[in-house]
Amino acid sequence: MEAVGDTVSEAFFEPVIRLGVTGLARSGKTVFITSLVANLLDRGRMPQLLAASEGRIEAAYLQPQPDDTVPRFDYETHLAALTGPAPHWPDSTRAISELRLSLRVRPSGLLAGLQGPRTVHLDIVDYPGEWLLDLGLLDKSYAAWSADVLARIATRDEAGAFRALVAGTDAGAVLDEPAAKALAAGFTAYLHAARAGGYHDCTPGRFLLPGDLDGSPVLTFAPLPPLERAAKRSLWRAFERRFESYKAQVIKPFFRDHFARIDRQVVLVDALGAIHSGPRAVEDMRAGLAETLAAFRPGRNAFVTRLLRGRRVEKILFAATKADHLHHTQHPRLTAIMQALTRDAADRAQFAGAGTRALSLAALRATVEETVSHEGRSLDCVRGRLLESGRQAAFYPGALPEDPSALLVPARKGAEKWLDQDYEVMKFAPAPLSLRPGEGPPHIRLDRAAEFLIGDRL
């Protein structure tokens, strides 16, 4: 009865917001969570979070997370990496983790004089974006998935070795485990190369982040060309069974145990990295976002419909990260590109009842702005410490177009490269910080993101 009483008390008097944070590799999930928590603990840089600017957040403190079987997000280690005497980027997300931040908040409006402060728990769930992309596999058969993958990679240089391996494989032959492992290893190598090349359709996600499943049969399959009347013991049938096992034993438990409990969701996107990689990477990212959230459409997928019945993600924020790599005069253009990239995904999410927003941000500002003269004209640049050499450098990435269609149209048409100019990306290291009492790490629009995601619940 005591446990039941605690649950009821928390539900009615100590509400819980479960915030999911995801994004593909190098989109900045770990930095986003670390800076968000640090800036909620010390709110001097959070003027756009109304509860903070109005002084209604009396206290914020970390507590043990409610899920004892989920690893804790290592906030202290990550913060030390970003703010220590030799600042560096923390290790990227490789598995699910969680952190609980509790906020003591005074009510506003009519309740201000009638009700005392209450505690609101923010449970932040960090998980790899590669796992989120797996949601799109749930309503696909092995044959359909194989056909999709083989069609997409037909012209990709990164897939040359794997395509040659498939071409030399008899999918109708009796299963040979060494041959199956070689195909799976070749496909995994392609996925790593594709991700490094800026592509975002790198599924199944656990091939990239296998964890304790490494080497298991559920990760020992690969796409194969269609085969009519494949024998029961053939390689093709074995891969088909393993694909279905992957959906049943890997994807569904994750979404049932974790994703289905999320109230608010952040999807972080390295849009600048995709633009730098070229039109095909931009189109691939747009299609991946749309396909992932298409599974939320009512009736589209029976499993997800049953899974989410009675609850849903209420708000989804699509955030273009690394805005500090651009001068602030280009931020509106980056936001417009982000809105255009996520238009299909946002429309589908809104159709399913979620409020969406797109913006550009930098969870940790690593640069300062300056204007330099170059060949007789002024360029709005950013200056920072280069990641590889450690030296200071000013950087001009190129001017993003005012009209996002200048990028999205050639991307949809399959252009090989941008016609007017190339867009460069520079990798900056975190800048040494000198934080005053009550201030979190410097950022760009992190407070606006927090207001959209949790402001209405504070």
Buried (B, 14 or more C-beta within 10 A) or exposed (E): EEEEEEEEEBEEEEBBBBBBBBBBBBBBBBBBBBBBBBBBBBBEBBEBBBBBBEEBBEEBEBEEBEBEEBEBBBBEEBBBBBBEEEBEBBEBBEEBBBBBBBBBBBBEEEEEEEEEBBBBBBBBBBBBBBBBBBBBBBBBEBBEBBBBBBEBBEEBEBBEEBBEBBEEBEBBEEBEEEBBBBBBBBBBBBBBBBBEBBBBBBBBBBBBBBEEBEEBBBBBBBBBEEBEEBEEEBBBBBBBBBBBBBBEEBBBEBBEEBBBBBBBBBBBBBBBBBBBBBBBBBBBBBBBBBBBBBBBBEEBBEBBBEBBEEEBBBBBBBBBBBBBBBBEEBBEBBBBBBBBBBBBBBEBBEEBEBBBBBBBBBBBBBBBBEEEEEEEEEBBBBBBBBBEEEEEEBBBBBBBBEEBEBBBEBBBEEBEEBEEEEBEBBBBBBBEBEBEEEBBBBBBBBBBBBBBBBBBBB
